[in-house]
């Protein structure tokens, strides 16, 4: 093209750098390749992601989910903690899918920013690939949107989309949950990706610098709250393969009171014994420095438990052993009771 034809404004003048976007695609291709499954078709760069239905399913049902990481992303940006935030994104999607006993198949991400920082974006997408490897799903594609004027300098936003598959007759929908079933809980790695608007408010209220303030184990507050969300795919799916699990709960936004009732009949309730586990220190710190009440804590945070499986009491030991065989430390925290007036009840001390 001659100089004469290069007059006038360009997309770069408007704030969008196409070359930077192309550079990012080249940098993330190896990360997508390492997550590929045998059913993956094609690679990054096409208009749509192609994926074959896995063999072995008789009546396959597709299960899909989408989520973000909330304002945990704000802390990642403010404190330059981008290296694990992608695992949070994957976890929030795949942990929802396995509630139905679905196998995560492939994942797509959406990364939006005002001005594309290729290094930051590549770090984030690498961590998405890391999460996909843990969940054994393929990073099949995504979208990077550079939108000048929509975001302040340095800001970006994330969304994730996951598709899974389940055998129709093995889908867990809570319909088999019965009175006296027990609740088996799996530990979280911290607040996961929920309640971070309140966490940030408590930091502000307490007047602390989370990079400097330490917990009793000398771990900084920022390290503790930025611990990536656990991905429960491997252990939970093996437990469900026993055929003994009647229900499952991902303890995400809304905590115990909002999430447990999604997994059983309205005439039943989950009774939680708060004496059965000790909350990790970070939750005690948040409660104390924010003067947060027990009910609000339980409705906002997972309080140290990230996933719950429900099964008949007679089968609890076998399900717990299976979970233990795959690296979990399950505990019984309560049972299903008949209660038409409340869907979740508590006993014991909130300690």
Secondary structure, 3 states (H helix, E strand, C coil): CCHHHHCCCCCCCCCCCHHHHHHHHHHHHHHHHHCCCCCEECCCCCCCCEECCCCCCCCEEEEEEEECCCCHHHHHHHCCCCCCHHHHHHHHHHHHHHHHCCEEEEEEEEEEECCCCHHHHHHHHHHHHHHHHHHCCEEEEEEEEECCCCCCCCCEEEEEEEEEEEEHHHCCCCCCCCCCCEEEEEECCCCCCCCHHHHHHHHHHHCCCCCCCECCCCCEHHHHHCCCCCCCHHHHHHHHCCCCEEEEEECCCCHHHHHHHHHCCCCEEEEEEHHHCCCCHHHHHHHHHHCCCHHHHHHHCCCCEEEEEEECHHHHHHHHHHHHHCCCCCEEEEEEEECCCCCEEEECCCC
